[in-house]
Amino acid sequence: MCIVYKGRRLRYKAIATRPPKEKSEPKPRKIYRPPMEHPWKRPLYKRRLAKEKALLQSKKDREELALVKD
């Protein structure tokens, strides 16, 4: 057998057996999650903001009550 490239014979070395493939660890796939400000998540984001505001307000109210009682 001869291998020719652009009219020239190439030197080669016959391989007796195919070398085994190295198995690598599969990389974990990164899942894209749009940010909370994304249009798909706006209703959820608005609800979350409302809950956080209510929570902060209730904490402030409790602190004010604690100061008044002291």
N, CA, C and O atoms as CSV, one atom per row, in Angstrom:
chain,resi,resn,atom,element,x,y,z
A,1,MET,N,N,0.846,-1.161,0.000
A,1,MET,CA,C,0.000,0.000,0.000
A,1,MET,C,C,0.902,1.237,0.000
A,1,MET,O,O,1.925,1.259,0.685
A,2,CYS,N,N,0.537,2.234,-0.742
A,2,CYS,CA,C,1.282,3.489,-0.736
A,2,CYS,C,C,0.297,4.646,-0.608
A,2,CYS,O,O,-0.825,4.592,-1.112
A,3,ILE,N,N,0.742,5.679,0.073
A,3,ILE,CA,C,-0.068,6.864,0.280
A,3,ILE,C,C,0.574,7.993,-0.524
A,3,ILE,O,O,1.770,8.260,-0.412
A,4,VAL,N,N,-0.265,8.654,-1.344
A,4,VAL,CA,C,0.239,9.725,-2.199
A,4,VAL,C,C,-0.512,11.004,-1.856
A,4,VAL,O,O,-1.738,11.010,-1.743
A,5,TYR,N,N,0.248,12.090,-1.691
A,5,TYR,CA,C,-0.343,13.398,-1.414
A,5,TYR,C,C,0.316,14.414,-2.324
A,5,TYR,O,O,1.536,14.579,-2.286
A,6,LYS,N,N,-0.468,15.097,-3.138
A,6,LYS,CA,C,0.002,16.078,-4.114
A,6,LYS,C,C,1.116,15.502,-4.994
A,6,LYS,O,O,2.115,16.164,-5.274
A,7,GLY,N,N,0.918,14.268,-5.415
A,7,GLY,CA,C,1.851,13.628,-6.321
A,7,GLY,C,C,3.116,13.106,-5.675
A,7,GLY,O,O,4.015,12.643,-6.377
A,8,ARG,N,N,3.211,13.166,-4.372
A,8,ARG,CA,C,4.406,12.663,-3.685
A,8,ARG,C,C,4.022,11.517,-2.775
A,8,ARG,O,O,2.978,11.539,-2.123
A,9,ARG,N,N,4.869,10.534,-2.743
A,9,ARG,CA,C,4.647,9.418,-1.820
A,9,ARG,C,C,5.005,9.841,-0.411
A,9,ARG,O,O,6.012,10.507,-0.172
A,10,LEU,N,N,4.148,9.433,0.519
A,10,LEU,CA,C,4.386,9.747,1.928
A,10,LEU,C,C,4.878,8.522,2.666
A,10,LEU,O,O,4.484,7.391,2.382
A,11,ARG,N,N,5.747,8.780,3.618
A,11,ARG,CA,C,6.201,7.679,4.470
A,11,ARG,C,C,5.145,7.477,5.559
A,11,ARG,O,O,4.528,8.434,6.026
A,12,TYR,N,N,4.954,6.257,5.941
A,12,TYR,CA,C,4.005,5.959,6.995
A,12,TYR,C,C,4.445,4.701,7.713
A,12,TYR,O,O,5.287,3.940,7.236
A,13,LYS,N,N,3.853,4.512,8.861
A,13,LYS,CA,C,4.146,3.331,9.667
A,13,LYS,C,C,2.810,2.663,9.970
A,13,LYS,O,O,1.904,3.289,10.520
A,14,ALA,N,N,2.697,1.403,9.614
A,14,ALA,CA,C,1.449,0.666,9.833
A,14,ALA,C,C,1.238,0.433,11.325
A,14,ALA,O,O,2.173,0.112,12.059
A,15,ILE,N,N,-0.012,0.600,11.759
A,15,ILE,CA,C,-0.362,0.385,13.165
A,15,ILE,C,C,-0.966,-1.002,13.283
A,15,ILE,O,O,-1.891,-1.352,12.550
A,16,ALA,N,N,-0.432,-1.798,14.220
A,16,ALA,CA,C,-0.890,-3.178,14.385
A,16,ALA,C,C,-2.309,-3.205,14.980
A,16,ALA,O,O,-3.203,-3.846,14.428
A,17,THR,N,N,-2.505,-2.515,16.091
A,17,THR,CA,C,-3.835,-2.467,16.724
A,17,THR,C,C,-4.177,-1.026,17.063
A,17,THR,O,O,-3.308,-0.170,17.228
A,18,ARG,N,N,-5.438,-0.802,17.156
A,18,ARG,CA,C,-5.909,0.530,17.501
A,18,ARG,C,C,-5.648,0.793,18.986
A,18,ARG,O,O,-5.963,-0.058,19.818
A,19,PRO,N,N,-5.080,1.949,19.338
A,19,PRO,CA,C,-4.841,2.233,20.757
A,19,PRO,C,C,-6.169,2.424,21.488
A,19,PRO,O,O,-7.114,2.971,20.919
A,20,PRO,N,N,-6.250,1.979,22.743
A,20,PRO,CA,C,-7.516,2.127,23.482
A,20,PRO,C,C,-7.811,3.603,23.764
A,20,PRO,O,O,-6.902,4.397,24.009
A,21,LYS,N,N,-9.090,3.947,23.723
A,21,LYS,CA,C,-9.501,5.318,24.008
A,21,LYS,C,C,-9.422,5.573,25.501
A,21,LYS,O,O,-9.745,4.716,26.324
A,22,GLU,N,N,-8.984,6.775,25.821
A,22,GLU,CA,C,-8.952,7.154,27.231
A,22,GLU,C,C,-10.342,7.645,27.615
A,22,GLU,O,O,-10.903,8.531,26.970
A,23,LYS,N,N,-10.884,7.060,28.671
A,23,LYS,CA,C,-12.209,7.482,29.126
A,23,LYS,C,C,-12.026,8.644,30.089
A,23,LYS,O,O,-11.310,8.537,31.085
A,24,SER,N,N,-12.671,9.735,29.783
A,24,SER,CA,C,-12.600,10.896,30.657
A,24,SER,C,C,-13.913,11.024,31.420
A,24,SER,O,O,-14.959,10.537,30.992
A,25,GLU,N,N,-13.823,11.683,32.544
A,25,GLU,CA,C,-15.016,11.909,33.358
A,25,GLU,C,C,-15.942,12.859,32.612
A,25,GLU,O,O,-15.486,13.889,32.113
A,26,PRO,N,N,-17.222,12.543,32.522
A,26,PRO,CA,C,-18.137,13.482,31.859
A,26,PRO,C,C,-18.279,14.750,32.709
A,26,PRO,O,O,-18.432,14.685,33.928
A,27,LYS,N,N,-18.226,15.884,32.045
A,27,LYS,CA,C,-18.358,17.149,32.746
A,27,LYS,C,C,-19.834,17.399,33.057
A,27,LYS,O,O,-20.699,17.136,32.222
A,28,PRO,N,N,-20.117,17.901,34.246
A,28,PRO,CA,C,-21.522,18.199,34.555
A,28,PRO,C,C,-22.011,19.339,33.665
A,28,PRO,O,O,-21.303,20.322,33.445
A,29,ARG,N,N,-23.207,19.192,33.169
A,29,ARG,CA,C,-23.765,20.206,32.277
A,29,ARG,C,C,-24.253,21.386,33.101
A,29,ARG,O,O,-24.897,21.219,34.136
A,30,LYS,N,N,-23.937,22.571,32.627
A,30,LYS,CA,C,-24.423,23.763,33.300
A,30,LYS,C,C,-25.803,24.086,32.768
A,30,LYS,O,O,-26.023,24.155,31.559
A,31,ILE,N,N,-26.715,24.279,33.681
A,31,ILE,CA,C,-28.083,24.604,33.302
A,31,ILE,C,C,-28.221,26.119,33.347
A,31,ILE,O,O,-27.942,26.750,34.367
A,32,TYR,N,N,-28.653,26.690,32.238
A,32,TYR,CA,C,-28.844,28.141,32.197
A,32,TYR,C,C,-30.144,28.499,32.891
A,32,TYR,O,O,-31.214,27.988,32.561
A,33,ARG,N,N,-30.022,29.371,33.841
A,33,ARG,CA,C,-31.204,29.881,34.526
A,33,ARG,C,C,-31.221,31.389,34.324
A,33,ARG,O,O,-30.288,32.084,34.725
A,34,PRO,N,N,-32.268,31.887,33.710
A,34,PRO,CA,C,-32.317,33.336,33.500
A,34,PRO,C,C,-32.403,34.067,34.839
A,34,PRO,O,O,-32.924,33.520,35.810
A,35,PRO,N,N,-31.898,35.297,34.896
A,35,PRO,CA,C,-31.960,36.048,36.156
A,35,PRO,C,C,-33.404,36.371,36.533
A,35,PRO,O,O,-34.311,36.288,35.705
A,36,MET,N,N,-33.595,36.735,37.782
A,36,MET,CA,C,-34.951,36.996,38.263
A,36,MET,C,C,-35.600,38.176,37.535
A,36,MET,O,O,-36.827,38.254,37.467
A,37,GLU,N,N,-34.795,39.096,36.990
A,37,GLU,CA,C,-35.356,40.242,36.283
A,37,GLU,C,C,-35.782,39.883,34.861
A,37,GLU,O,O,-36.341,40.722,34.156
A,38,HIS,N,N,-35.526,38.655,34.436
A,38,HIS,CA,C,-35.862,38.218,33.076
A,38,HIS,C,C,-37.378,38.270,32.876
A,38,HIS,O,O,-38.127,37.987,33.810
A,39,PRO,N,N,-37.839,38.625,31.682
A,39,PRO,CA,C,-39.295,38.733,31.455
A,39,PRO,C,C,-40.092,37.476,31.814
A,39,PRO,O,O,-41.241,37.575,32.245
A,40,TRP,N,N,-39.496,36.309,31.641
A,40,TRP,CA,C,-40.224,35.082,31.981
A,40,TRP,C,C,-40.472,34.973,33.469
A,40,TRP,O,O,-41.443,34.352,33.903
A,41,LYS,N,N,-39.591,35.578,34.250
A,41,LYS,CA,C,-39.689,35.423,35.698
A,41,LYS,C,C,-40.210,36.675,36.402
A,41,LYS,O,O,-40.258,36.707,37.632
A,42,ARG,N,N,-40.590,37.679,35.668
A,42,ARG,CA,C,-41.024,38.931,36.295
A,42,ARG,C,C,-42.128,38.744,37.315
A,42,ARG,O,O,-42.028,39.289,38.414
A,43,PRO,N,N,-43.195,37.985,37.000
A,43,PRO,CA,C,-44.237,37.820,38.030
A,43,PRO,C,C,-43.686,37.184,39.315
A,43,PRO,O,O,-44.053,37.594,40.416
A,44,LEU,N,N,-42.822,36.202,39.175
A,44,LEU,CA,C,-42.233,35.565,40.357
A,44,LEU,C,C,-41.354,36.556,41.111
A,44,LEU,O,O,-41.352,36.600,42.341
A,45,TYR,N,N,-40.607,37.352,40.344
A,45,TYR,CA,C,-39.708,38.327,40.947
A,45,TYR,C,C,-40.490,39.371,41.730
A,45,TYR,O,O,-40.100,39.750,42.834
A,46,LYS,N,N,-41.602,39.834,41.152
A,46,LYS,CA,C,-42.415,40.838,41.839
A,46,LYS,C,C,-43.007,40.274,43.123
A,46,LYS,O,O,-43.055,40.960,44.144
A,47,ARG,N,N,-43.463,39.008,43.070
A,47,ARG,CA,C,-44.006,38.375,44.284
A,47,ARG,C,C,-42.925,38.248,45.347
A,47,ARG,O,O,-43.165,38.494,46.529
A,48,ARG,N,N,-41.723,37.857,44.904
A,48,ARG,CA,C,-40.620,37.684,45.851
A,48,ARG,C,C,-40.261,39.015,46.497
A,48,ARG,O,O,-40.036,39.085,47.705
A,49,LEU,N,N,-40.208,40.079,45.682
A,49,LEU,CA,C,-39.907,41.393,46.239
A,49,LEU,C,C,-40.969,41.818,47.243
A,49,LEU,O,O,-40.647,42.375,48.292
A,50,ALA,N,N,-42.237,41.557,46.923
A,50,ALA,CA,C,-43.324,41.921,47.830
A,50,ALA,C,C,-43.183,41.163,49.151
A,50,ALA,O,O,-43.368,41.747,50.218
A,51,LYS,N,N,-42.861,39.881,49.092
A,51,LYS,CA,C,-42.691,39.092,50.318
A,51,LYS,C,C,-41.526,39.620,51.150
A,51,LYS,O,O,-41.621,39.735,52.372
A,52,GLU,N,N,-40.402,39.946,50.455
A,52,GLU,CA,C,-39.242,40.458,51.176
A,52,GLU,C,C,-39.544,41.800,51.837
A,52,GLU,O,O,-39.117,42.050,52.964
A,53,LYS,N,N,-40.281,42.665,51.136
A,53,LYS,CA,C,-40.655,43.951,51.719
A,53,LYS,C,C,-41.533,43.749,52.941
A,53,LYS,O,O,-41.356,44.407,53.967
A,54,ALA,N,N,-42.485,42.829,52.819
A,54,ALA,CA,C,-43.381,42.555,53.944
A,54,ALA,C,C,-42.596,41.992,55.127
A,54,ALA,O,O,-42.869,42.342,56.275
A,55,LEU,N,N,-41.640,41.138,54.858
A,55,LEU,CA,C,-40.823,40.554,55.921
A,55,LEU,C,C,-39.993,41.635,56.605
A,55,LEU,O,O,-39.919,41.679,57.833
A,56,LEU,N,N,-39.368,42.508,55.813
A,56,LEU,CA,C,-38.576,43.591,56.391
A,56,LEU,C,C,-39.458,44.533,57.205
A,56,LEU,O,O,-39.065,44.992,58.277
A,57,GLN,N,N,-40.629,44.813,56.698
A,57,GLN,CA,C,-41.552,45.698,57.409
A,57,GLN,C,C,-41.970,45.077,58.739
A,57,GLN,O,O,-42.029,45.766,59.757
A,58,SER,N,N,-42.259,43.774,58.731
A,58,SER,CA,C,-42.674,43.116,59.973
A,58,SER,C,C,-41.524,43.097,60.981
A,58,SER,O,O,-41.755,43.226,62.183
A,59,LYS,N,N,-40.290,42.937,60.501
A,59,LYS,CA,C,-39.134,42.972,61.412
A,59,LYS,C,C,-38.992,44.356,62.030
A,59,LYS,O,O,-38.733,44.485,63.227
A,60,LYS,N,N,-39.163,45.397,61.207
A,60,LYS,CA,C,-39.072,46.765,61.723
A,60,LYS,C,C,-40.162,47.015,62.755
A,60,LYS,O,O,-39.913,47.629,63.792
A,61,ASP,N,N,-41.377,46.535,62.469
A,61,ASP,CA,C,-42.486,46.714,63.405
A,61,ASP,C,C,-42.191,46.030,64.736
A,61,ASP,O,O,-42.448,46.595,65.799
A,62,ARG,N,N,-41.653,44.815,64.674
A,62,ARG,CA,C,-41.322,44.087,65.902
A,62,ARG,C,C,-40.247,44.821,66.692
A,62,ARG,O,O,-40.321,44.904,67.918
A,63,GLU,N,N,-39.238,45.357,65.985
A,63,GLU,CA,C,-38.173,46.094,66.676
A,63,GLU,C,C,-38.731,47.350,67.336
A,63,GLU,O,O,-38.353,47.688,68.458
A,64,GLU,N,N,-39.633,48.042,66.638
A,64,GLU,CA,C,-40.235,49.244,67.203
A,64,GLU,C,C,-41.056,48.911,68.445
A,64,GLU,O,O,-41.022,49.641,69.436
A,65,LEU,N,N,-41.794,47.804,68.383
A,65,LEU,CA,C,-42.597,47.374,69.544
A,65,LEU,C,C,-41.678,47.026,70.709
A,65,LEU,O,O,-41.971,47.342,71.862
A,66,ALA,N,N,-40.561,46.372,70.393
A,66,ALA,CA,C,-39.628,45.993,71.459
A,66,ALA,C,C,-39.032,47.247,72.110
A,66,ALA,O,O,-38.832,47.282,73.324
A,67,LEU,N,N,-38.749,48.274,71.303
A,67,LEU,CA,C,-38.208,49.519,71.863
A,67,LEU,C,C,-39.244,50.255,72.703
A,67,LEU,O,O,-38.907,50.837,73.733
A,68,VAL,N,N,-40.483,50.232,72.277
A,68,VAL,CA,C,-41.555,50.910,73.002
A,68,VAL,C,C,-41.809,50.219,74.338
A,68,VAL,O,O,-42.050,50.893,75.339
A,69,LYS,N,N,-41.759,48.907,74.373
A,69,LYS,CA,C,-42.024,48.141,75.606
A,69,LYS,C,C,-40.925,48.354,76.634
A,69,LYS,O,O,-41.183,48.314,77.837
A,70,ASP,N,N,-39.685,48.584,76.165
A,70,ASP,CA,C,-38.563,48.768,77.104
A,70,ASP,C,C,-38.672,50.090,77.734
A,70,ASP,O,O,-37.832,50.452,78.558
